[in-house]
Amino acid sequence: MGEEISMSARLWTSGYDIFSPTVNVLNHYYVRRHYPKFWESVNRFFKKPIHNDIVEIIIKRVKNMLGYPESKADLIYPNSVLYRLDEWGMGKKRSFSKYMEMVGIDPLQKKITTNKWCHEGVWPAQAEQYKLLNKKKSTKSL
């Protein structure tokens, strides 16, 4: 859990649309046997596992933003993890609860449901009202 869910939730609630192509148009090698990822290389540089402590703190902030009950503000230490969350948290243009319903995450029940819309290339019901209709006339090719 990290930047993907945090960024997409904040962007969507701020009014940005999120698209998922039905075919891969771009990718990256997530598993690179001979090239360590950032979090793997930090431990090599600092000679101790400090990155794990940083990740644990960041996950507390992300889980708080996403409404996980075990990450309520009064349960988080240090409280500085929630610094400026009102400014850098969820947007005000769209409902956060609709976003969580759309992506199929229920933090209270700890359940995730499959999103058919992502694989079928259709708008999710929760986002239908934001859909821009293309009213251009079709043109014949020459």
C-alpha positions in Angstrom: 0.0 0.0 0.0 1.5 3.3 -1.0 1.6 6.0 -3.6 -0.7 4.4 -6.1 -3.8 4.3 -3.9 -2.9 7.5 -2.1 -2.4 9.5 -5.4 -5.4 8.0 -7.2 -7.8 8.7 -4.3 -6.5 12.3 -3.9 -6.6 12.9 -7.6 -10.1 11.4 -8.2 -11.6 13.3 -5.2 -10.0 16.5 -6.6 -11.9 16.0 -9.9 -9.4 14.2 -12.1 -10.6 11.2 -14.1 -8.6 8.0 -14.0 -8.4 5.8 -17.1 -7.4 2.3 -17.5 -6.7 1.1 -21.1 -8.1 -2.3 -22.0 -4.7 -3.3 -23.5 -1.2 -2.6 -22.1 0.3 0.5 -23.7 3.1 1.0 -21.3 4.8 -1.1 -18.6 7.9 -1.3 -16.5 9.8 -4.3 -15.1 8.7 -4.5 -11.5 10.9 -7.6 -10.9 14.5 -6.8 -11.9 16.7 -9.5 -10.5 20.0 -7.6 -11.1 18.7 -4.1 -10.3 17.4 -3.5 -6.8 14.4 -1.3 -6.2 14.7 1.9 -4.2 13.5 0.4 -0.9 16.0 -2.5 -1.4 19.0 -0.2 -2.1 18.4 2.2 0.8 19.4 -0.5 3.3 22.6 -1.1 1.4 23.5 2.6 1.6 22.7 3.2 5.2 23.9 -0.2 6.5 20.8 -0.6 8.6 17.1 -1.1 7.8 16.0 2.5 8.2 13.7 2.4 5.2 11.5 -0.1 6.9 10.8 2.4 9.7 10.0 5.1 7.1 7.7 2.8 5.3 5.8 1.9 8.5 5.3 5.6 9.2 4.1 6.4 5.7 1.7 3.5 5.7 0.1 4.8 8.9 -0.6 8.1 7.0 -2.0 6.4 3.9 -4.2 4.1 6.0 -5.5 7.1 7.9 -6.4 8.9 4.7 -8.2 5.7 3.5 -10.2 5.4 6.6 -8.8 2.2 8.2 -10.1 2.1 11.8 -6.7 1.0 13.2 -5.2 4.2 11.8 -7.5 6.8 13.3 -5.7 10.0 14.2 -5.8 9.4 18.0 -4.1 6.0 17.5 -1.2 7.2 15.4 2.2 7.9 16.8 4.0 10.1 16.1 1.1 12.5 15.4 3.4 14.5 13.0 2.6 11.8 10.4 -0.7 13.6 9.9 1.0 17.0 9.3 -1.1 19.1 6.9 -3.3 16.2 6.0 -6.2 18.7 5.6 -4.3 20.3 2.7 -2.6 17.3 1.3 -5.4 14.7 1.9 -8.5 14.0 -0.1 -10.0 16.5 -2.5 -13.3 18.3 -2.1 -14.8 17.9 -5.6 -15.9 14.2 -5.4 -17.0 11.8 -2.7 -14.2 9.8 -1.1 -16.8 7.1 -0.2 -17.8 6.8 -3.9 -14.1 6.4 -4.8 -13.6 3.6 -2.3 -16.8 1.9 -3.6 -15.6 2.4 -7.2 -12.2 0.7 -6.6 -13.7 -2.0 -4.4 -12.0 -1.3 -1.1 -13.8 -1.6 2.2 -11.4 -0.7 5.0 -13.9 -1.4 7.8 -14.6 -5.0 6.6 -11.1 -5.5 5.2 -12.6 -6.6 1.9 -11.6 -6.0 -1.7 -13.9 -6.7 -4.6 -13.0 -7.2 -8.2 -13.5 -4.3 -10.5 -15.0 -5.5 -13.8 -15.1 -2.0 -15.2 -11.3 -1.9 -15.3 -11.0 -4.9 -17.5 -14.1 -4.3 -19.6 -13.2 -0.7 -20.6 -16.5 0.8 -19.4 -17.1 3.6 -17.0 -17.7 2.5 -13.4 -21.2 3.3 -12.2 -19.8 5.6 -9.5 -18.1 7.8 -12.1 -20.8 7.8 -14.7 -22.1 11.3 -13.7 -18.6 12.7 -14.5 -18.4 11.2 -18.0 -17.9 13.7 -20.8 -20.0 12.9 -23.8 -18.3 13.2 -27.2 -20.9 14.9 -29.3 -18.7 15.4 -32.4 -20.1 14.2 -35.7 -18.2 11.4 -37.3 -16.2 12.3 -40.4 -15.6 10.1 -43.4 -12.0 9.3 -44.2 -10.8 10.5 -47.6 
